[in-house]
Amino acid sequence: MTVRGWRRPKKSLESGTEHRSSSSVLPEAGDPASDAAADQGTDMTAVTSETVIDPLEQALTDRAALIQLCVYAVDRARSAGVAERLADGLTSIGVAPLRPDGQRFDPAFHEAGGTLPTDDPALDGVIAETELLGFADHDRVLRAPVVTVYQLRT
């Protein structure tokens, strides 16, 4: 593929003035051909290599953005049905909501939002309820769930 671009006009050795070779130079600004090209939005600059975007990388970036948007929507949904539908949609693409009620609290996977006093030693350190859902994309945690943890009264 041959691309034509701008060339500098050659200077005449005798007079120092510029002259052109009509076959190798595109029209200058002010020329009717150049003005017509500008009116049509044609770029009259030299062509350079374009950045090629990998379609897979672009799809993964778009997926991550859509997941963030859906998580945001789940957090703010006023209808339990809408929140459930969004969570089901996320689950269908491998993003699981994390609701660890009844599990042992682990600071590596959970964020403590508060405590609930208990007299039962077996419940000490167990998650009483999930305040804010967490989400995991397959095996990668996107957001840790915020939980309330049972704490033994002293």
C-alpha positions in Angstrom: 0.0 0.0 0.0 1.4 3.4 -1.0 0.6 6.4 1.1 1.2 9.9 -0.2 2.1 12.6 2.4 3.7 16.1 2.5 7.1 16.8 1.3 9.2 19.9 1.8 9.4 22.1 -1.2 12.9 22.1 -2.7 14.8 25.4 -2.7 16.3 26.7 -5.9 20.1 26.9 -5.6 20.3 30.2 -7.5 17.5 32.3 -5.9 16.8 30.6 -2.6 13.1 30.5 -3.5 11.0 27.4 -3.2 9.7 25.4 -6.2 7.7 22.2 -6.4 7.6 19.2 -8.4 3.9 18.9 -9.3 3.9 15.1 -9.3 5.2 14.6 -5.8 3.6 17.2 -3.5 0.0 17.5 -2.4 -1.7 20.9 -2.6 -0.9 23.6 0.0 -3.4 25.3 2.3 -5.2 28.0 0.2 -5.2 25.8 -2.9 -8.7 24.8 -4.0 -7.9 21.1 -3.7 -6.5 21.5 -0.2 -9.6 23.6 0.9 -11.9 20.9 -0.5 -10.1 18.2 1.4 -10.3 20.2 4.6 -14.0 20.7 4.1 -14.5 17.0 3.8 -12.5 16.3 7.0 -9.6 14.7 5.1 -6.4 14.7 7.1 -3.6 16.1 4.9 -0.8 15.2 7.2 1.6 12.3 6.8 0.2 8.9 7.8 1.8 7.3 10.9 1.3 3.9 12.4 -1.9 3.6 14.3 -2.3 2.0 17.7 -3.9 -1.4 17.4 -6.1 -2.4 20.2 -6.2 -6.1 21.0 -9.9 -7.1 20.8 -9.5 -9.5 23.8 -7.9 -6.9 26.0 -10.7 -4.4 25.0 -13.4 -7.0 25.8 -11.8 -7.7 29.2 -11.6 -4.0 30.0 -15.3 -3.6 29.0 -16.3 -6.6 31.1 -14.5 -5.2 34.2 -16.3 -1.8 33.7 -19.7 -3.5 33.4 -19.1 -5.6 36.5 -18.2 -2.5 38.5 -21.3 -0.8 37.2 -23.5 -3.8 38.2 -21.9 -4.0 41.7 -22.6 -0.3 42.1 -26.2 -0.8 41.1 -26.7 -3.8 43.4 -25.5 -1.6 46.3 -28.0 1.1 45.5 -31.0 -0.9 44.3 -34.1 0.0 46.3 -36.0 -3.1 45.2 -35.0 -6.5 46.4 -36.1 -8.0 43.1 -33.8 -5.6 41.1 -30.9 -6.4 43.4 -31.5 -10.1 43.0 -31.8 -9.9 39.2 -28.5 -8.0 39.1 -26.8 -10.5 41.3 -28.2 -13.4 39.2 -26.8 -11.7 36.1 -23.4 -11.3 37.7 -23.5 -14.9 38.8 -24.2 -16.0 35.2 -20.9 -14.6 34.0 -18.8 -16.0 36.9 -19.1 -13.1 39.4 -20.5 -14.5 42.7 -21.9 -12.5 45.5 -20.3 -13.2 48.9 -22.6 -13.5 51.9 -20.6 -15.4 54.5 -23.2 -15.5 57.3 -22.5 -18.3 59.8 -18.8 -18.6 58.7 -15.8 -17.8 60.9 -14.6 -14.3 60.5 -11.3 -14.1 58.6 -9.8 -10.6 58.2 -8.1 -11.8 55.0 -11.5 -12.3 53.3 -14.0 -10.2 55.4 -14.2 -6.6 56.5 -15.6 -6.1 60.0 -18.3 -3.5 60.1 -19.4 -4.1 63.7 -19.8 -6.6 66.5 -22.8 -8.2 68.2 -22.4 -9.3 71.8 -23.1 -13.0 72.6 -23.0 -15.2 75.7 -22.4 -18.3 73.6 -18.7 -19.1 73.3 -19.3 -21.2 70.1 -20.5 -18.1 68.3 -17.5 -15.9 69.2 -15.8 -14.9 66.0 -18.7 -16.1 63.8 -20.3 -13.8 61.2 -23.8 -12.8 62.4 -24.8 -11.0 59.2 -23.6 -9.5 56.0 -24.0 -5.7 56.0 -22.7 -5.2 52.4 -22.3 -8.0 49.9 -18.8 -8.9 48.7 -18.1 -10.1 45.1 -15.6 -12.5 43.6 -14.9 -12.9 40.0 -14.2 -16.7 39.8 -11.4 -17.0 42.4 -10.4 -13.4 42.6 -12.2 -11.3 45.3 -13.4 -8.0 43.8 -14.7 -6.6 47.1 -14.6 -8.2 50.5 -18.0 -8.4 52.3 -18.6 -6.0 55.2 -19.9 -8.1 58.1 -21.1 -8.0 61.7 -19.3 -10.5 63.9 -20.5 -12.1 67.1 -18.2 -11.1 70.0 -18.2 -12.9 73.4 -19.3 -10.6 76.3 -16.6 -10.2 78.9 
